[in-house]
Amino acid sequence: MIKNSVTTFHAARCLQSHIIYRCDLQRATSANIHLGVLIELVGGNWHSLGVALRRALDKSEIDAIASTWRERLSAPFNYFQAEFETAWNEAEPGACIDWLASKYGASLLVEPALQVDHQRIVPADGDMDLEQVVRAHVFSMLDVEAKQFLDLSKPPAVVVESERAKVA
């Protein structure tokens, strides 16, 4: 691992998306079930992808889901963990969210990536590993977005992948 020798890391791009199940595509007023949030951070030679997903749905939400999705989405984290890992392994840095959005665009929706403003990452300790700093920043952003977007009666499951990008 590379030790951080700079005092700030500013991501070139910070992308955000929501994962939603839309109960009825034919009615604009139908319920949406918010399942998770995604954050992708790309800067310099670093790439990080994080997801916060609800662990389970309540009975009324499960009942509102079409039978073809019901079993898979009753525990969103269990279903999406594999999808998240596949996106991380298959897509280019900065394109993971859009890779998922291209796959899920109907009842189960991963919104296209939206570039958002974010604070620069400023390590608290000059000896901190840069990967740890980037991962902590993604965790923090997921926490903020999950509190605004998800029903957090129970804490979400959170996964963050981070690595030096393959390009130098």
DSSP file (Angstrom, degrees, kcal/mol; ACC not computed):
  #  RESIDUE AA STRUCTURE BP1 BP2  ACC     N-H-->O    O-->H-N    N-H-->O    O-->H-N    TCO  KAPPA ALPHA  PHI   PSI    X-CA   Y-CA   Z-CA
    1    1 A M              0   0    0      0, 0.0     2,-0.5     0, 0.0   128,-0.0   0.000 360.0 360.0 360.0 151.0    0.0    0.0    0.0
    2    2 A I        -     0   0    0      1,-0.0   128,-1.2     0, 0.0   129,-0.4  -0.802 360.0-131.3 -96.9 129.5    1.1    3.5   -0.7
    3    3 A K  B     -A  129   0A   0     -2,-0.5     2,-0.5   126,-0.2   126,-0.2  -0.523  31.4-103.6 -76.5 147.9    1.3    5.9    2.2
    4    4 A N        +     0   0    0    124,-1.5    -1,-0.1    -2,-0.2   124,-0.1  -0.592  41.1 171.6 -75.9 120.4   -0.3    9.3    1.7
    5    5 A S        +     0   0    0     -2,-0.5     2,-0.3   122,-0.1    -1,-0.2   0.380  58.9  70.7-109.9   2.1    2.2   12.0    1.0
    6    6 A V  S    S-     0   0    0      1,-0.1     3,-0.1   120,-0.0    -2,-0.0  -0.815  74.2-136.0-115.3 159.9   -0.2   14.7    0.1
    7    7 A T  S    S+     0   0    0     -2,-0.3     2,-0.3     1,-0.1    -1,-0.1   0.665  85.4  31.8 -90.7 -16.1   -2.5   16.6    2.4
    8    8 A T        -     0   0    0    114,-0.2     2,-0.4     2,-0.0   114,-0.2  -0.979  55.9-161.5-139.4 154.7   -5.6   16.5    0.1
    9    9 A F  B     -B  121   0B   0    112,-2.1   112,-2.3    -2,-0.3     2,-0.6  -0.985  12.3-167.7-131.2 120.6   -7.1   14.2   -2.4
   10   10 A H        -     0   0    0     -2,-0.4    34,-0.2   110,-0.2     2,-0.1  -0.941  18.4-133.8-114.7 117.8   -9.7   15.7   -4.7
   11   11 A A        -     0   0    0     -2,-0.6    32,-0.3     1,-0.2     3,-0.2  -0.441   2.3-145.0 -69.7 137.2  -11.8   13.3   -6.8
   12   12 A A  S    S+     0   0    0     30,-0.9     2,-0.4     1,-0.3    31,-0.2   0.880  87.9  15.6 -65.8 -37.5  -12.1   14.2  -10.5
   13   13 A R  E     -C   42   0C   0     29,-2.6    29,-2.6     2,-0.0     2,-0.5  -0.999  58.3-169.8-141.5 137.8  -15.6   12.8  -10.4
   14   14 A C  E     -C   41   0C   0     -2,-0.4   102,-2.8   102,-0.3     2,-0.3  -0.982  19.2-169.9-123.9 116.7  -18.0   11.8   -7.6
   15   15 A L  E     -CD  40 115C   0     25,-3.4    25,-2.7    -2,-0.5     2,-0.3  -0.823   3.9-172.3-112.1 146.5  -21.0    9.9   -8.9
   16   16 A Q  E     +CD  39 114C   0     98,-1.9    98,-2.4    -2,-0.3     2,-0.3  -0.973   7.0 169.1-138.0 149.5  -24.2    9.0   -7.1
   17   17 A S  E     -C   38   0C   0     21,-2.0    21,-2.7    -2,-0.3     2,-0.3  -0.980  22.0-135.1-153.6 161.1  -27.2    6.8   -7.8
   18   18 A H  E     -C   37   0C   0     -2,-0.3    93,-2.4    19,-0.2     2,-0.5  -0.901  12.0-140.4-117.8 150.4  -30.3    5.3   -6.1
   19   19 A I  E     +CE  36 110C   0     17,-2.9    16,-2.7    -2,-0.3    17,-1.6  -0.963  32.0 172.9-110.9 123.7  -31.7    1.8   -6.4
   20   20 A I  E     -CE  34 109C   0     89,-2.9    89,-3.4    -2,-0.5     2,-0.6  -0.964  31.0-145.4-134.3 142.8  -35.5    1.8   -6.5
   21   21 A Y  E     -CE  33 108C   0     12,-2.7    12,-3.1    -2,-0.4     2,-0.7  -0.966  19.3-152.5-105.4 122.4  -38.2   -0.8   -7.0
   22   22 A R  E     -C   32   0C   0     85,-3.4     3,-0.3    -2,-0.6    10,-0.2  -0.856   1.3-157.1 -97.7 116.1  -41.1    0.8   -8.9
   23   23 A C  S    S+     0   0    0      8,-2.3     2,-0.3    -2,-0.7    -1,-0.1   0.798  78.5  15.1 -67.0 -32.9  -44.3   -1.0   -8.0
   24   24 A D    >   -     0   0    0      7,-0.4     3,-1.1     3,-0.2     6,-0.3  -0.858  56.7-169.2-148.4 107.3  -46.4   -0.1  -11.0
   25   25 A L  T 3  S+     0   0    0     -2,-0.3    -1,-0.1    -3,-0.3    -2,-0.1   0.658  87.6  61.1 -71.3 -14.8  -44.8    1.4  -14.1
   26   26 A Q  T 3  S+     0   0    0      1,-0.1     2,-0.5     2,-0.0    -1,-0.2   0.587  98.5  60.9 -89.6  -9.9  -48.2    2.3  -15.6
   27   27 A R    X   -     0   0    0     -3,-1.1     3,-1.4     1,-0.1    -3,-0.2  -0.969  63.6-157.5-122.7 122.0  -49.2    4.6  -12.7
   28   28 A A  T 3  S+     0   0    0     -2,-0.5    -1,-0.1     1,-0.3    -4,-0.0   0.767  96.0  53.1 -65.5 -24.8  -47.2    7.7  -12.0
   29   29 A T  T 3  S+     0   0    0      2,-0.0    -1,-0.3     3,-0.0     3,-0.1   0.372  82.5 119.9 -93.5   4.9  -48.6    7.8   -8.4
   30   30 A S  S <  S-     0   0    0     -3,-1.4     2,-0.1    -6,-0.3     0, 0.0  -0.242  72.2 -88.2 -70.1 161.9  -47.7    4.2   -7.6
   31   31 A A        -     0   0    0     -9,-0.1    -8,-2.3    33,-0.0     2,-0.4  -0.339  32.3-153.1 -71.1 146.8  -45.3    3.5   -4.7
   32   32 A N  E     -C   22   0C   0    -10,-0.2     2,-0.6    -9,-0.1   -10,-0.2  -0.969   7.0-148.1-115.1 137.3  -41.6    3.4   -5.0
   33   33 A I  E     -C   21   0C   0    -12,-3.1   -12,-2.7    -2,-0.4     2,-0.6  -0.930  12.9-141.7-108.3 117.6  -39.5    1.2   -2.6
   34   34 A H  E     +C   20   0C   0     -2,-0.6   117,-0.4   -14,-0.2   -14,-0.2  -0.674  27.7 168.9 -83.2 120.0  -36.1    2.7   -1.9
   35   35 A L  E     -     0   0C   0    -16,-2.7    19,-2.7    -2,-0.6     2,-0.3   0.788  50.8 -31.6-103.9 -35.1  -33.6   -0.1   -1.7
   36   36 A G  E     -CF  19  53C   0    -17,-1.6   -17,-2.9    17,-0.2     2,-0.3  -0.992  43.7-118.4-172.4 174.6  -30.1    1.5   -1.7
   37   37 A V  E     -CF  18  52C   0     15,-2.1    15,-2.3    -2,-0.3     2,-0.4  -0.967  18.5-155.0-131.4 148.8  -27.7    4.2   -2.7
   38   38 A L  E     -CF  17  51C   0    -21,-2.7   -21,-2.0    -2,-0.3     2,-0.4  -0.960   6.2-171.8-123.5 141.3  -24.4    4.0   -4.7
   39   39 A I  E     -CF  16  50C   0     11,-2.4    11,-3.1    -2,-0.4     2,-0.4  -1.000   2.1-173.2-130.8 131.4  -21.4    6.3   -4.6
   40   40 A E  E     -CF  15  49C   0    -25,-2.7   -25,-3.4    -2,-0.4     2,-0.5  -0.994   3.2-169.7-127.1 128.1  -18.5    6.1   -7.1
   41   41 A L  E     +CF  14  48C   0      7,-2.9     7,-2.5    -2,-0.4     2,-0.4  -0.968   6.4 177.2-120.8 125.9  -15.4    8.2   -6.6
   42   42 A V  E     +CF  13  47C   0    -29,-2.6   -29,-2.6    -2,-0.5   -30,-0.9  -0.995  14.8 144.1-131.1 126.9  -12.7    8.5   -9.3
   43   43 A G  E >   - F   0  46C   0      3,-2.2     3,-3.2    -2,-0.4   122,-0.2  -0.930  62.3 -29.0-164.0 138.3   -9.7   10.7   -9.0
   44   44 A G  T 3  S-     0   0    0     -2,-0.3   -35,-0.0     1,-0.3   -33,-0.0  -0.352 126.6 -27.3  55.2-124.1   -6.1   10.5  -10.0
   45   45 A N  T 3  S+     0   0    0     -2,-0.1   120,-3.5   123,-0.1     2,-0.4   0.037 118.2 101.4-109.2  27.0   -5.2    6.9  -10.0
   46   46 A W  E <   -FG  43 164C   0     -3,-3.2    -3,-2.2   118,-0.3     2,-0.4  -0.864  43.7-177.8-112.7 147.2   -7.9    5.9   -7.4
   47   47 A H  E     +FG  42 163C   0    116,-2.3   116,-2.5    -2,-0.4     2,-0.4  -0.993   5.4 175.2-140.3 132.6  -11.3    4.3   -7.9
   48   48 A S  E     -FG  41 162C   0     -7,-2.5    -7,-2.9    -2,-0.4     2,-0.4  -0.999   8.0-172.3-140.3 141.4  -13.8    3.5   -5.2
   49   49 A L  E     +FG  40 161C   0    112,-2.5   112,-3.2    -2,-0.4     2,-0.3  -0.999   9.3 179.9-134.7 129.9  -17.3    2.2   -5.3
   50   50 A G  E     -FG  39 160C   0    -11,-3.1   -11,-2.4    -2,-0.4     2,-0.4  -0.959   8.1-169.9-132.6 151.2  -19.7    1.9   -2.4
   51   51 A V  E     -FG  38 159C   0    108,-2.5   108,-2.3    -2,-0.3     2,-0.5  -1.000   8.5-163.8-138.8 138.2  -23.2    0.7   -1.8
   52   52 A A  E     +FG  37 158C   0    -15,-2.3   -15,-2.1    -2,-0.4     2,-0.4  -0.991  23.2 178.9-118.0 121.0  -25.6    1.0    1.1
   53   53 A L  E     -FG  36 157C   0    104,-2.8   104,-3.0    -2,-0.5   -17,-0.2  -0.937  33.3-108.9-126.9 143.8  -28.5   -1.4    0.9
   54   54 A R        -     0   0    0    -19,-2.7    23,-1.3    -2,-0.4     3,-0.1  -0.456  22.7-144.8 -64.8 142.0  -31.5   -2.2    3.0
   55   55 A R  S    S-     0   0    0    100,-0.3    23,-0.3     1,-0.2     2,-0.3   0.841  74.7  -3.5 -78.2 -34.6  -31.1   -5.6    4.6
   56   56 A A        -     0   0    0     19,-0.2     2,-0.3    20,-0.1    -1,-0.2  -0.972  63.7-128.3-153.7 162.0  -34.8   -6.5    4.5
   57   57 A L        -     0   0    0     17,-1.5     2,-0.1    -2,-0.3   -22,-0.0  -0.785  30.7-109.5-110.3 157.2  -38.2   -5.1    3.5
   58   58 A D     >  -     0   0    0     -2,-0.3     4,-2.4     1,-0.1     3,-0.4  -0.403  37.7 -99.8 -81.9 169.1  -41.3   -5.0    5.7
   59   59 A K  H  > S+     0   0    0      1,-0.2     4,-2.5     2,-0.2     5,-0.2   0.863 121.0  52.9 -59.3 -41.0  -44.3   -7.2    4.8
   60   60 A S  H  > S+     0   0    0      1,-0.2     4,-1.0     2,-0.2    -1,-0.2   0.869 110.9  47.9 -65.5 -35.0  -46.3   -4.4    3.1
   61   61 A E  H  > S+     0   0    0     -3,-0.4     4,-0.7     2,-0.2     3,-0.5   0.927 111.3  49.6 -69.0 -45.1  -43.3   -3.6    0.8
   62   62 A I  H >< S+     0   0    0     -4,-2.4     3,-1.1     1,-0.2    -2,-0.2   0.908 109.2  52.8 -59.8 -41.9  -42.8   -7.3    0.0
   63   63 A D  H 3< S+     0   0    0     -4,-2.5    -1,-0.2     1,-0.2    -2,-0.2   0.785 105.1  56.1 -64.4 -27.4  -46.5   -7.7   -0.8
   64   64 A A  H 3< S+     0   0    0     -4,-1.0     2,-0.3    -3,-0.5    -1,-0.2   0.610  89.6  93.3 -80.8 -12.4  -46.2   -4.7   -3.2
   65   65 A I  S << S-     0   0    0     -3,-1.1     5,-0.1    -4,-0.7   -42,-0.1  -0.638  87.6-105.2 -85.9 137.5  -43.4   -6.3   -5.3
   66   66 A A    >>  -     0   0    0     -2,-0.3     3,-1.8     1,-0.1     4,-1.8  -0.246  31.4-114.2 -57.1 146.5  -44.3   -8.3   -8.3
   67   67 A S  H 3> S+     0   0    0      1,-0.3     4,-0.6     2,-0.2    -1,-0.1   0.792 113.6  64.1 -57.6 -30.1  -44.0  -12.1   -7.8
   68   68 A T  H 34 S+     0   0    0      1,-0.2    -1,-0.3     2,-0.1     4,-0.2   0.771 117.6  26.7 -66.4 -24.3  -41.2  -12.3  -10.3
   69   69 A W  H <> S+     0   0    0     -3,-1.8     4,-2.7     2,-0.1     5,-0.3   0.578  96.4  95.5-108.4 -15.6  -39.0  -10.1   -8.1
   70   70 A R  H  X S+     0   0    0     -4,-1.8     4,-1.1     1,-0.2    -2,-0.1   0.863  86.9  41.8 -53.3 -51.6  -40.5  -10.8   -4.6
   71   71 A E  H  < S+     0   0    0     -4,-0.6     3,-0.4     1,-0.2     4,-0.4   0.922 117.6  46.9 -64.6 -43.4  -38.1  -13.5   -3.4
   72   72 A R  H  4 S+     0   0    0      1,-0.2     3,-0.5    -4,-0.2     7,-0.4   0.874 117.6  41.3 -66.4 -37.8  -35.0  -11.8   -4.7
   73   73 A L  H  < S+     0   0    0     -4,-2.7    -1,-0.2     1,-0.2    -2,-0.2   0.497  86.3  88.8 -94.5  -2.7  -35.8   -8.3   -3.3
   74   74 A S  S  < S+     0   0    0     -4,-1.1   -17,-1.5    -3,-0.4    -1,-0.2   0.804 105.9  29.9 -63.3 -25.0  -37.2   -9.3    0.1
   75   75 A A  S >> S-     0   0    0     -3,-0.5     4,-1.5    -4,-0.4     3,-0.6  -0.758  79.7-174.7-128.9  83.9  -33.5   -9.0    1.2
   76   76 A P  H 3> S+     0   0    0      0, 0.0     4,-2.9     0, 0.0     5,-0.3   0.831  80.2  54.7 -53.3 -39.4  -32.0   -6.4   -1.1
   77   77 A F  H 3> S+     0   0    0    -23,-1.3     4,-2.0     1,-0.2     5,-0.2   0.922 104.9  53.1 -62.5 -43.0  -28.5   -6.7    0.2
   78   78 A N  H <4 S+     0   0    0     -3,-0.6     4,-0.5   -23,-0.3    -1,-0.2   0.891 116.0  40.0 -60.0 -39.2  -28.4  -10.5   -0.5
   79   79 A Y  H >X S+     0   0    0     -4,-1.5     4,-0.8    -7,-0.4     3,-0.5   0.943 118.9  42.9 -74.3 -48.7  -29.5   -9.9   -4.1
   80   80 A F  H 3X S+     0   0    0     -4,-2.9     4,-3.0     1,-0.2     5,-0.2   0.666  93.4  78.8 -79.9 -16.0  -27.4   -6.8   -4.9
   81   81 A Q  H 3X S+     0   0    0     -4,-2.0     4,-2.2    -5,-0.3    -1,-0.2   0.931  99.0  43.9 -57.8 -44.5  -24.2   -7.9   -3.3
   82   82 A A  H <> S+     0   0    0     -3,-0.5     4,-2.3    -4,-0.5    -1,-0.2   0.889 113.6  51.0 -66.8 -38.9  -23.3  -10.1   -6.3
   83   83 A E  H  X S+     0   0    0     -4,-0.8     4,-2.5     2,-0.2    -2,-0.2   0.904 109.6  51.0 -64.0 -41.4  -24.4   -7.4   -8.8
   84   84 A F  H  X S+     0   0    0     -4,-3.0     4,-2.4     2,-0.2    -2,-0.2   0.928 111.0  47.7 -59.9 -47.9  -22.2   -4.9   -7.0
   85   85 A E  H  X S+     0   0    0     -4,-2.2     4,-2.1    -5,-0.2    -2,-0.2   0.889 111.1  51.3 -63.3 -39.6  -19.2   -7.2   -7.2
   86   86 A T  H  X S+     0   0    0     -4,-2.3     4,-2.6     2,-0.2     5,-0.3   0.929 110.3  48.6 -64.5 -44.5  -19.9   -7.9  -10.9
   87   87 A A  H  X S+     0   0    0     -4,-2.5     4,-2.3     1,-0.2    -2,-0.2   0.918 110.8  51.5 -60.2 -43.1  -20.0   -4.2  -11.7
   88   88 A W  H  < S+     0   0    0     -4,-2.4    -1,-0.2     1,-0.2    -2,-0.2   0.892 117.4  38.9 -60.6 -41.0  -16.8   -3.6   -9.8
   89   89 A N  H  < S+     0   0    0     -4,-2.1    -2,-0.2    -5,-0.2    -1,-0.2   0.788 124.1  36.5 -81.5 -28.9  -15.0   -6.4  -11.7
   90   90 A E  H  < S+     0   0    0     -4,-2.6    -3,-0.2    -5,-0.2    -2,-0.2   0.830 101.2  72.9 -96.8 -36.5  -16.5   -5.8  -15.2
   91   91 A A  S  < S-     0   0    0     -4,-2.3     5,-0.1    -5,-0.3     3,-0.1  -0.428  81.5-108.5 -86.4 155.9  -16.9   -2.0  -15.6
   92   92 A E    >   -     0   0    0      1,-0.1     3,-2.5     3,-0.1     4,-0.3  -0.421  53.5 -78.6 -71.9 153.6  -14.2    0.5  -16.2
   93   93 A P  T 3  S+     0   0    0      0, 0.0    -1,-0.1     0, 0.0   -51,-0.1  -0.332 123.3  21.0 -54.3 130.8  -13.4    2.9  -13.3
   94   94 A G  T 3  S+     0   0    0    -53,-0.1     4,-0.2    -3,-0.1   -52,-0.1   0.373 113.3  75.6  89.6  -3.7  -16.0    5.6  -13.2
   95   95 A A    <>  +     0   0    0     -3,-2.5     4,-2.0     2,-0.1     5,-0.1   0.283  58.8  99.8-121.5   8.9  -18.5    3.5  -15.2
   96   96 A C  H  > S+     0   0    0     -4,-0.3     4,-2.1     2,-0.2     5,-0.2   0.924  85.2  47.0 -64.8 -44.8  -19.8    1.0  -12.5
   97   97 A I  H  > S+     0   0    0      1,-0.2     4,-2.7     2,-0.2    -1,-0.2   0.937 113.5  47.7 -64.4 -45.1  -23.0    2.8  -11.7
   98   98 A D  H  > S+     0   0    0      2,-0.2     4,-2.0     1,-0.2    -1,-0.2   0.838 107.7  57.2 -65.7 -30.5  -23.9    3.3  -15.4
   99   99 A W  H  X S+     0   0    0     -4,-2.0     4,-0.8     2,-0.2    -1,-0.2   0.932 111.3  42.6 -61.6 -45.8  -23.1   -0.4  -16.0
  100  100 A L  H >X S+     0   0    0     -4,-2.1     4,-2.0     1,-0.2     3,-0.7   0.896 111.6  55.0 -66.8 -40.2  -25.7   -1.3  -13.3
  101  101 A A  H 3< S+     0   0    0     -4,-2.7     9,-0.2     1,-0.3    -2,-0.2   0.853 103.8  55.1 -62.7 -34.4  -28.1    1.3  -14.7
  102  102 A S  H 3< S+     0   0    0     -4,-2.0    -1,-0.3     1,-0.2     3,-0.2   0.768 112.6  43.5 -69.4 -23.4  -27.9   -0.3  -18.2
  103  103 A K  H << S+     0   0    0     -4,-0.8     2,-0.6    -3,-0.7    -2,-0.2   0.781 118.3  42.8 -89.1 -31.5  -28.9   -3.6  -16.6
  104  104 A Y     <  +     0   0    0     -4,-2.0     6,-2.5     6,-0.2    -1,-0.2  -0.862  65.0 127.8-123.6  95.6  -31.7   -2.3  -14.4
  105  105 A G  B     +H  109   0C   0     -2,-0.6     4,-0.2     4,-0.2    -1,-0.1   0.261  61.3  52.8-132.8  12.2  -33.9    0.3  -16.0
  106  106 A A  S    S-     0   0    0      2,-1.1   -84,-0.2   -84,-0.0    -2,-0.1   0.205 120.2 -19.9-117.6-122.7  -37.5   -0.9  -15.6
  107  107 A S  S    S+     0   0    0      1,-0.2   -85,-3.4   -86,-0.1     2,-0.8   0.940 138.0  50.5 -57.5 -47.6  -39.4   -2.0  -12.4
  108  108 A L  E    S-E   21   0C   0    -87,-0.2    -2,-1.1   -85,-0.0     2,-0.5  -0.848  89.5-170.6 -90.9 114.7  -36.1   -2.5  -10.7
  109  109 A L  E     -EH  20 105C   0    -89,-3.4   -89,-2.9    -2,-0.8     2,-0.6  -0.922  29.3-172.5-119.5 126.5  -34.2    0.7  -11.4
  110  110 A V  E     -E   19   0C   0     -6,-2.5   -91,-0.2    -2,-0.5    -6,-0.2  -0.975  37.3-130.0-105.0 113.2  -30.7    1.8  -10.8
  111  111 A E        -     0   0    0    -93,-2.4   -10,-0.2    -2,-0.6     3,-0.1  -0.292  28.8 -95.5 -62.4 145.5  -30.8    5.5  -11.7
  112  112 A P        -     0   0    0      0, 0.0   -94,-0.1     0, 0.0    -1,-0.1  -0.278  56.9 -83.7 -56.7 148.9  -28.1    6.7  -14.2
  113  113 A A        -     0   0    0    -96,-0.1     2,-0.5    -3,-0.1   -96,-0.2  -0.277  43.0-157.6 -59.8 137.1  -25.1    8.1  -12.4
  114  114 A L  E     -D   16   0C   0    -98,-2.4   -98,-1.9    -3,-0.1     2,-0.4  -0.979  16.6-128.6-117.4 125.0  -25.4   11.8  -11.4
  115  115 A Q  E     -D   15   0C   0     -2,-0.5     2,-0.3  -100,-0.2  -100,-0.2  -0.594  34.4-173.3 -74.5 130.5  -22.3   13.8  -10.8
  116  116 A V        -     0   0    0   -102,-2.8  -102,-0.3    -2,-0.4     2,-0.2  -0.879  26.0-109.6-125.0 154.8  -22.4   15.5   -7.4
  117  117 A D        +     0   0    0     -2,-0.3     2,-0.3  -104,-0.1  -104,-0.0  -0.510  41.8 174.5 -75.3 150.9  -20.3   18.0   -5.6
  118  118 A H        -     0   0    0     -2,-0.2     2,-0.2  -107,-0.1     3,-0.1  -0.974  33.2 -94.1-152.0 163.7  -18.4   16.7   -2.6
  119  119 A Q        -     0   0    0     -2,-0.3     2,-0.1     1,-0.1     3,-0.0  -0.485  46.4-101.9 -78.3 150.7  -15.9   17.9   -0.1
  120  120 A R        -     0   0    0     -2,-0.2     2,-0.6  -110,-0.1  -110,-0.2  -0.393  38.0-111.6 -65.4 151.0  -12.2   17.3   -0.7
  121  121 A I  B     -B    9   0B   0   -112,-2.3  -112,-2.1    -3,-0.1    -1,-0.1  -0.768  35.6-175.8 -87.0 122.1  -10.7   14.5    1.3
  122  122 A V        -     0   0    0     -2,-0.6  -114,-0.2  -114,-0.2  -115,-0.1  -0.936  21.9-133.3-121.9 108.0   -8.4   15.8    3.9
  123  123 A P        -     0   0    0      0, 0.0     3,-0.1     0, 0.0     7,-0.0  -0.297   2.8-148.9 -61.0 140.1   -6.6   13.0    5.8
  124  124 A A  S    S+     0   0    0      1,-0.2     2,-0.4     2,-0.0  -117,-0.0   0.727  86.5  41.0 -78.9 -22.1   -6.5   13.6    9.6
  125  125 A D  S >  S-     0   0    0      1,-0.1     3,-2.2     4,-0.1    -1,-0.2  -0.989  71.3-144.9-132.9 123.9   -3.2   11.8    9.9
  126  126 A G  T 3  S+     0   0    0     -2,-0.4    -1,-0.1     1,-0.3  -122,-0.1   0.698 103.2  55.9 -60.8 -19.0   -0.2   12.3    7.5
  127  127 A D  T 3  S+     0   0    0   -124,-0.1    -1,-0.3     2,-0.1     2,-0.1   0.447  81.2 117.5 -92.8  -0.5    0.6    8.6    8.1
  128  128 A M  S <  S-     0   0    0     -3,-2.2  -124,-1.5  -125,-0.1     2,-0.3  -0.389  74.2-110.3 -66.6 144.5   -2.8    7.3    7.0
  129  129 A D  B  >  -A    3   0A   0   -126,-0.2     4,-1.8     1,-0.1     3,-0.4  -0.566  21.0-130.8 -71.9 134.9   -2.9    5.1    4.0
  130  130 A L  H  > S+     0   0    0   -128,-1.2     4,-2.6    -2,-0.3     5,-0.2   0.864 107.2  57.1 -59.2 -36.8   -4.6    6.9    1.1
  131  131 A E  H  > S+     0   0    0   -129,-0.4     4,-2.7     1,-0.2    -1,-0.2   0.911 105.9  50.4 -60.5 -41.3   -6.8    3.9    0.4
  132  132 A Q  H  > S+     0   0    0     -3,-0.4     4,-2.3     1,-0.2    -1,-0.2   0.892 110.6  49.8 -62.7 -39.2   -8.1    4.1    4.0
  133  133 A V  H  X S+     0   0    0     -4,-1.8     4,-1.9     2,-0.2    -2,-0.2   0.927 112.5  46.1 -65.7 -45.8   -8.8    7.8    3.5
  134  134 A V  H  X S+     0   0    0     -4,-2.6     4,-2.2     2,-0.2    -2,-0.2   0.927 113.5  49.1 -63.8 -45.4  -10.7    7.3    0.3
  135  135 A R  H  X S+     0   0    0     -4,-2.7     4,-2.7     1,-0.2    -1,-0.2   0.911 110.0  51.3 -61.1 -43.1  -12.7    4.4    1.7
  136  136 A A  H  X S+     0   0    0     -4,-2.3     4,-2.3     1,-0.2    -1,-0.2   0.881 108.9  51.8 -62.5 -37.5  -13.6    6.5    4.8
  137  137 A H  H  X S+     0   0    0     -4,-1.9     4,-2.4     2,-0.2    -1,-0.2   0.918 110.3  47.6 -65.6 -43.2  -14.8    9.3    2.6
  138  138 A V  H  X S+     0   0    0     -4,-2.2     4,-2.6     2,-0.2    -2,-0.2   0.918 111.1  51.7 -64.8 -43.0  -17.1    7.0    0.5
  139  139 A F  H  X S+     0   0    0     -4,-2.7     4,-2.3     1,-0.2    -2,-0.2   0.921 110.5  49.3 -57.3 -44.1  -18.5    5.5    3.8
  140  140 A S  H  X S+     0   0    0     -4,-2.3     4,-2.1     2,-0.2    -2,-0.2   0.916 111.2  48.1 -62.8 -44.6  -19.2    9.0    5.0
  141  141 A M  H  X S+     0   0    0     -4,-2.4     4,-2.4     1,-0.2     5,-0.2   0.897 111.5  50.7 -64.3 -40.3  -21.0   10.0    1.8
  142  142 A L  H  X S+     0   0    0     -4,-2.6     4,-2.9     1,-0.2     5,-0.2   0.903 108.6  52.9 -62.6 -41.0  -23.0    6.7    1.8
  143  143 A D  H  X S+     0   0    0     -4,-2.3     4,-1.9    -5,-0.2    -2,-0.2   0.929 111.1  45.5 -61.2 -46.6  -24.1    7.4    5.4
  144  144 A V  H  X S+     0   0    0     -4,-2.1     4,-1.2     1,-0.2    -2,-0.2   0.938 117.0  43.8 -62.7 -48.1  -25.3   10.9    4.6
  145  145 A E  H  X S+     0   0    0     -4,-2.4     4,-2.1     1,-0.2     5,-0.3   0.886 111.6  53.4 -68.5 -38.8  -27.2    9.8    1.4
  146  146 A A  H  X S+     0   0    0     -4,-2.9     4,-2.5     1,-0.2    -1,-0.2   0.894 105.6  54.2 -63.5 -39.2  -28.7    6.7    3.1
  147  147 A K  H  < S+     0   0    0     -4,-1.9    -1,-0.2    -5,-0.2    -2,-0.2   0.835 114.9  41.0 -63.6 -31.5  -30.1    8.8    5.9
  148  148 A Q  H  < S+     0   0    0     -4,-1.2    -2,-0.2    -3,-0.2    -1,-0.2   0.808 127.2  29.1 -83.9 -31.1  -31.8   11.0    3.4
  149  149 A F  H  < S+     0   0    0     -4,-2.1     2,-0.2    -5,-0.1    -3,-0.2   0.791 107.6  62.8-105.2 -33.8  -33.0    8.4    1.0
  150  150 A L  S  < S-     0   0    0     -4,-2.5     2,-0.9    -5,-0.3  -115,-0.1  -0.629  80.4-111.8-102.5 154.3  -33.6    5.1    2.8
  151  151 A D        -     0   0    0   -117,-0.4     3,-0.4    -2,-0.2     2,-0.1  -0.747  37.1-170.9 -75.6 110.1  -36.0    4.0    5.6
  152  152 A L        +     0   0    0     -2,-0.9    -1,-0.1     1,-0.2    -5,-0.0  -0.216  44.2 125.9-106.6  44.8  -33.4    3.5    8.3
  153  153 A S  S    S+     0   0    0      1,-0.2    -1,-0.2    -2,-0.1    -2,-0.0   0.783  89.5  30.5 -65.7 -23.7  -35.4    1.9   11.0
  154  154 A K  S    S-     0   0    0     -3,-0.4    -1,-0.2   -98,-0.1   -99,-0.1  -0.986 104.7-100.4-129.6 143.0  -32.6   -0.7   10.7
  155  155 A P        -     0   0    0      0, 0.0  -100,-0.3     0, 0.0    -2,-0.1  -0.338  40.8-119.8 -64.0 142.0  -29.0    0.1    9.7
  156  156 A P        -     0   0    0      0, 0.0     2,-0.4     0, 0.0  -102,-0.2  -0.328  22.4-107.9 -75.9 162.5  -28.2   -0.7    6.1
  157  157 A A  E     -G   53   0C   0   -104,-3.0  -104,-2.8    -2,-0.1     2,-0.4  -0.772  39.3-160.1 -85.3 135.8  -25.5   -3.1    4.9
  158  158 A V  E     +G   52   0C   0     -2,-0.4     2,-0.4  -106,-0.2  -106,-0.2  -0.971  15.0 178.8-126.6 134.1  -22.6   -1.2    3.5
  159  159 A V  E     -G   51   0C   0   -108,-2.3  -108,-2.5    -2,-0.4     2,-0.4  -0.998   3.4-174.9-131.1 135.6  -19.9   -2.4    1.1
  160  160 A V  E     -G   50   0C   0     -2,-0.4     2,-0.4  -110,-0.2  -110,-0.2  -0.996   5.1-167.6-132.3 129.5  -17.0   -0.3   -0.3
  161  161 A E  E     +G   49   0C   0   -112,-3.2  -112,-2.5    -2,-0.4     2,-0.3  -0.906  15.0 172.3-108.2 142.9  -14.4   -1.5   -2.8
  162  162 A S  E     +G   48   0C   0     -2,-0.4     2,-0.3  -114,-0.2  -114,-0.2  -0.984   5.8 145.1-153.0 139.6  -11.4    0.7   -3.4
  163  163 A E  E     -G   47   0C   0   -116,-2.5  -116,-2.3    -2,-0.3     2,-0.4  -0.989  54.1 -81.4-162.5 165.0   -8.2    0.3   -5.4
  164  164 A R  E     -G   46   0C   0     -2,-0.3  -118,-0.3  -118,-0.2  -120,-0.1  -0.632  61.0-110.2 -69.1 130.3   -5.6    2.0   -7.4
  165  165 A A        -     0   0    0   -120,-3.5    -1,-0.1    -2,-0.4  -118,-0.0  -0.202  19.3-117.0 -62.7 157.4   -7.1    2.3  -10.9
  166  166 A K  S    S+     0   0    0     -3,-0.1     2,-0.3     2,-0.1    -1,-0.1   0.722  96.6  77.1 -71.0 -20.4   -5.6    0.2  -13.6
  167  167 A V              0   0    0      1,-0.1    -2,-0.1  -122,-0.0     0, 0.0  -0.709 360.0 360.0 -91.3 144.1   -4.5    3.3  -15.5
  168  168 A A              0   0    0     -2,-0.3    -1,-0.1    -4,-0.1  -123,-0.1   0.461 360.0 360.0 -85.2 360.0   -1.5    5.2  -14.3
